[in-house]
Amino acid sequence: MCCGDCECRPIGWLLGLPFALLAVLVSLVGAIIWIIGLPISCICPCCLCVTVLLEVAVELVKAPLHVMTWFTSKIPC
């Protein structure tokens, strides 16, 4: 079980779970964009827009983690 000094917040985790599942879908879109954009940026590294698009895709892949940490930080118990 949780101790008094840890950051265990099961209610926040449970409330954030449906939104994290939606974020997983967004993450899959980001992974597809990243897989398609990576060879394009290797072929033509001068395209700045592809590099920016890849950075956005990486943030989309990290979306479920951001959603869960946000929810668990907002719920006090």
C-alpha positions as CSV (number, residue, x, y, z in Angstrom):
1,M,0.0,0.0,0.0
2,C,0.9,3.6,-0.1
3,C,3.0,5.3,2.5
4,G,2.5,8.8,3.7
5,D,5.5,10.3,1.8
6,C,5.0,8.7,-1.6
7,E,3.2,10.2,-4.6
8,C,0.7,7.3,-5.0
9,R,-2.7,8.7,-6.1
10,P,-4.9,5.9,-7.2
11,I,-8.1,8.1,-7.7
12,G,-6.2,10.5,-10.0
13,W,-4.9,7.5,-11.9
14,L,-8.3,6.0,-12.3
15,L,-9.9,9.3,-13.4
16,G,-7.1,9.9,-15.9
17,L,-7.2,6.4,-17.4
18,P,-10.0,7.0,-20.0
19,F,-8.2,10.2,-21.2
20,A,-4.9,8.3,-21.3
21,L,-6.5,5.7,-23.5
22,L,-7.5,8.5,-25.9
23,A,-4.0,9.9,-25.7
24,V,-2.7,6.4,-26.8
25,L,-4.6,6.9,-30.0
26,V,-3.1,10.3,-30.5
27,S,0.3,8.7,-29.7
28,L,-0.2,6.2,-32.5
29,V,-0.9,9.0,-34.9
30,G,2.3,10.6,-33.7
31,A,4.2,7.4,-34.3
32,I,2.9,7.1,-37.8
33,I,3.9,10.7,-38.6
34,W,7.3,10.0,-37.1
35,I,7.8,6.8,-39.1
36,I,6.9,8.6,-42.3
37,G,8.7,11.8,-41.6
38,L,12.0,10.4,-40.5
39,P,13.1,9.1,-43.9
40,I,11.9,12.3,-45.5
41,S,14.1,14.4,-43.1
42,C,17.1,12.1,-43.8
43,I,16.6,12.5,-47.6
44,C,16.2,16.2,-47.5
45,P,17.6,17.7,-44.2
46,C,17.1,21.2,-45.5
47,C,13.3,21.0,-45.0
48,L,12.8,22.7,-41.6
49,C,9.1,22.0,-41.6
50,V,9.7,18.2,-41.6
51,T,12.0,18.6,-38.6
52,V,9.4,20.6,-36.7
53,L,6.7,18.1,-37.6
54,L,8.9,15.3,-36.2
55,E,9.4,17.2,-33.0
56,V,5.6,17.5,-32.7
57,A,5.2,13.8,-33.5
58,V,7.6,12.9,-30.6
59,E,5.5,15.0,-28.2
60,L,2.4,13.2,-29.4
61,V,4.1,9.9,-28.6
62,K,4.7,11.2,-25.1
63,A,1.1,12.3,-24.7
64,P,-0.2,9.4,-22.5
65,L,2.6,10.0,-20.0
66,H,1.8,13.7,-19.9
67,V,-1.9,13.0,-19.4
68,M,-1.4,10.6,-16.5
69,T,1.1,12.8,-14.7
70,W,-1.2,15.8,-15.1
71,F,-4.2,13.9,-13.7
72,T,-2.3,12.4,-10.8
73,S,-0.9,15.8,-9.9
74,K,-4.3,17.5,-9.8
75,I,-6.1,14.9,-7.6
76,P,-5.0,15.2,-3.9
77,C,-5.7,11.6,-2.8
